[in-house]
Amino acid sequence: MDIFEDAIRKLYEETNERIKYLDGALREKYHGRPVDEIREPARTALAQVAMTLSDEELTAYCHAISASQAFEVRHS
């Protein structure tokens, strides 16, 4: 593996860990709360890792947080 591939892999792993941390923090604080209360904190947390979701995806993610359910981000 060359230096470029290694750097990309490391960045991916670090970003993935950060997303898991932010997701866990949101779920700890907002499970059981109304979706409208979760929307902005979730949008702000995702922006910290340069991640955006469509309004529909964000709503689904907030529902998953509120209900303590899994949420899968689909890459296109």
Phi, psi and omega per residue, in radians:
M1 nan 2.290 -3.140
D2 -1.442 3.032 -3.061
I3 -1.072 -0.699 -3.133
F4 -1.100 -0.844 3.132
E5 -1.078 -0.693 3.129
D6 -1.123 -0.717 3.131
A7 -1.144 -0.723 3.126
I8 -1.128 -0.773 3.133
R9 -1.059 -0.766 -3.132
K10 -1.133 -0.740 3.117
L11 -1.099 -0.752 3.106
Y12 -1.039 -0.831 -3.128
E13 -1.095 -0.749 3.139
E14 -1.138 -0.727 3.124
T15 -1.142 -0.747 3.118
N16 -1.061 -0.736 3.099
E17 -1.126 -0.684 3.124
R18 -1.139 -0.735 3.109
I19 -1.074 -0.776 3.125
K20 -1.059 -0.737 3.132
Y21 -1.094 -0.853 -3.117
L22 -1.118 -0.714 3.103
D23 -1.061 -0.790 3.132
G24 -1.079 -0.717 3.133
A25 -1.143 -0.742 3.099
L26 -1.089 -0.769 -3.110
R27 -1.153 -0.666 3.128
E28 -1.127 -0.720 -3.057
K29 -1.448 -0.576 -2.947
Y30 -2.003 0.040 3.127
H31 -1.066 2.400 -3.115
G32 1.444 -0.069 -3.116
R33 -1.586 2.812 3.111
P34 -1.128 2.534 -3.126
V35 -0.974 -0.734 -3.125
D36 -1.074 -0.474 3.109
E37 -1.359 -0.420 -3.070
I38 -1.555 -0.493 -2.974
R39 -0.897 -0.973 -3.082
E40 -1.193 -0.787 3.068
P41 -1.031 -0.644 3.116
A42 -1.180 -0.782 3.128
R43 -1.054 -0.749 3.132
T44 -1.129 -0.763 3.132
A45 -1.096 -0.765 -3.138
L46 -1.145 -0.604 3.115
A47 -1.106 -0.467 3.119
Q48 -1.105 -0.393 3.104
V49 -2.009 0.428 3.106
A50 0.955 0.693 -3.126
M51 -2.023 2.290 3.080
T52 -2.201 2.596 3.072
L53 -2.132 2.611 3.024
S54 -1.102 2.882 3.113
D55 -1.004 -0.704 3.136
E56 -1.133 -0.773 3.130
E57 -1.159 -0.700 3.132
L58 -1.103 -0.733 3.102
T59 -1.077 -0.779 3.117
A60 -1.092 -0.712 3.119
Y61 -1.113 -0.747 3.126
C62 -1.130 -0.672 3.060
H63 -1.070 -0.740 3.139
A64 -1.111 -0.712 3.105
I65 -1.097 -0.855 -3.104
S66 -1.040 -0.694 -3.078
A67 -1.628 0.086 -3.090
S68 0.931 0.805 3.115
Q69 -1.971 2.787 3.108
A70 -1.165 2.700 3.057
F71 -2.483 2.240 -3.127
E72 -1.944 2.203 3.057
V73 -1.496 2.209 3.124
R74 -1.713 2.203 3.118
H75 -1.567 2.373 3.106
S76 -1.943 nan nan
